[in-house]
Amino acid sequence: MTELFEVTGFTVLMAGVATLVMLPPGICVAWILARRQFYGRSVLETVVTLPLVVPPVATGLILLKLLGRRGLFGGVIDAIGVDVVFTWKAVVVAMAVMGFPLLVRSARAGFEAVDRRYEGVAATLGARPLKVFWTISLPLARRGVLAGAVLGFSRAIGEFGATVMIAGSLPGSRTLSVAIYRHAELGQDTAAAILIIAAVAIGFVAVHVANRLGVAT
């Protein structure tokens, strides 16, 4: 039972941090896709969607190559004395990347549901674009944004492939999914079943909340 609480608590905490990390860029990208027409828009949509169609293990390997000490960004990160790979930070990165597309999709739907006339009236009255966004667009799209955040959180909870590639299965960076796989691999079915029940319960609640928010949008 000690492992259940430790692993579940760690997973929920990391998923929460990952959700906070992906919220600002996710909201920005969702608004851009919902409100702006520009050259390369389809490319941006494709890039955002990629984590949903690329095997998670492949995504994890890409992140490992980018953030490893010899990677594109790893050298810079290592130079400032920050370790990412095979730490809790790697778990957050993997979760954020995998949950990002779901957040953007739902938030984008929320922004697209906002009547442009409200934004137009505010602009006519002298409100600057940023003020229009904060006082009109975002508040009216909040349910879609919240639903996206919950979906991103639930995806982060269940993430396995990318996480195991970049964070491994080391004590201190072991999530629910990784722990389940480890127990199953060792033939410890009872321990795996207990963790599966916890994962299903968390996922059920998260998806139910997201669906309720989506229906109310």
N, C-alpha and C positions, 0 to 999 in steps of 0.2 A: 504493500500500500504506500510505502514511503516513495517508491519510484513513481507510482501513479501521480501523486501530488507534485513531486518535483518536476517530472517531465511535462505534465499537463500545465503546471504553472509557468514553466519556462516557455513552452510553446505559445500559450496565450499571451504572455508578456512580449515575446518576440514578434508575434503577429500584430499586436497592438502598436508596437514601435514601427513596424514595417508599414502599417496603415497610415500612421502619422507622417512617415517619410514620403509616401507616394501621394498623399492628398494634395499638397500645393502644386506639384507639376501635373498631377492628374486633372485637377480642376482647370488649370491653364490650357492644357491640351484639349480637353473636352470643350471648353468655351471656343477655342480657335476653330475646331472642327465643326462646331455648331453654328458659328456666326461669321466665319471668314471664308471667302473664296480666293484661292491663290495658286500659283504654279507650284506643283509638288505636293498638293494636298493629299492626293491619292497615295503618294509615297509615304507620307506621314501616317496615314491610316494603316497602311500595310505594315510599317515598322511597329506601330503600337500593337497590332494584332498578332505579330509573329510569335510571341511567347505562348499563344494559345494553340498554334499549329506545329511549332518546332518541338521535337521531343525534349522534355524537361532535362534529361541527362545531357543533351547537346547544349542546351542553354547554360547549364551548370559548368560544362567544360569551357564554353566561351567566356563565362565570368571568371573562371579559374585562370585562363590565359590572360585576361585583361588585368586582373587584380593580383596575380602572382608577382613575386619579386622581380621576375624578368618580363613581366607583362607591360602592356602599353601604359597603364596607370599605376601598376604595382610599384615601379621604381620610385615614382614621386611620392606615393603613400609611404613607402618604406623609408624614404629619406627624411620624412618628418617624424619618424618613430612610431608610426601607427601600423599595427598588425591587423589584417582583415581576414585573410584566408585561414580556415580552420579555427575560427573564433566565433563568438556570438554575433559579431558584426557581419560575418559572412552569411549567417542564417537570416539576418534582417535584409541583406541585399538580395538574396535568393527569393525570399518571400515577397519583397516589394516588386521585383521584376515580374514574378509570375502572377501577382494579383493586380498589377497595373492595368492590363487591358480590360478587365471586368469593371474596375473603377471608372475608367474613361468611357466605356460604353454606356453605363447607366447615367453618369453625370452628363454626358452629351445628350442623351434622351431628355434629361431634365431641362437643360438649356434650350433645346429645340422646342419644348412644350411652352416656353415662356413667350407670351404675345409680344412681338417686336414693337407694337404700338406704345406699350408702356415705356420701353426704352427710348423710343422716338420722342415721346412727350417730355421725358426728363431731359433729353438732350436739347430740345427746343427751349426749355426753360433755363438753359445755361449750364446744366450739369456736365462736368467733364466725363470722358469715357470711363475713367477709373471709378468715379463716384457713381455713375450709372451701374457699373458692374457690382459694386459693393452694396448699393442701396436698392437696386431693382432686380438685376439678373440673378445674382447669387441667392438672395432670399427666396425668390420665386422658384428657383431650381433646387432648393435645399433638399427636398425629399429624394430627388433623383441622385443628388450627390451623396446623401446619407446611405441610400440603398447601395450605391456603388462602393462606398466605404465598407459596408457590411459584407458585400460580396467579395471584395478584395481581401478582407479579413478572413473570411471563411476559406477562400482559396489558399491563403497563407497558412492556415491551420493544417490543411491537408497536403501541403507541398512536401515532396520527397526527392524526386530526381535531381533537381538543381541543388537542393540543400545538401544531399549526401556527396555530391561532387565537389562543392566548394567549402563545405564545413565538416564533412566527414561524419564519423560516428563516435566522436571523442566525448568523454565526460565534460559537461559544461556547454556543449553545443549540440546535444542530442534532442531532437524534437519527437513528438508523438509518432509521426510516420516512420522515422528512422528507428525508433525504439521498437515499434511493432515489427518492422522488417528483421531487426536483429534477433528478437525473441523467436520469430517464426523460423529463421535460419538455423537457430540452435535447437529447434524442436520444442520450445517452451510455449505450448499452445495456450495454456491457461493465462499466463502473463500477457501474451499477445492479445487474447480475447478481452481482457480487462481494459487494456489500452484502446482497443478498437471500440468498445462501448463508450468510452470517454470521448473519443474522436467523433463518433456518430452523434452523440448527444450535443456536443458543441456545434457541429455542423448543422444539425437540425434546427437548433435555436437561431443560429446566424441566418440561415436561408429563409426561415419563417419570417424573421424580422425584415429581411430584405424584400420579401414578397409583399408583406403588408405595406411597406413604404412605397413599393412600386405601384401597387394597386391604388394607393391614395394619391399618387402623383397626378 
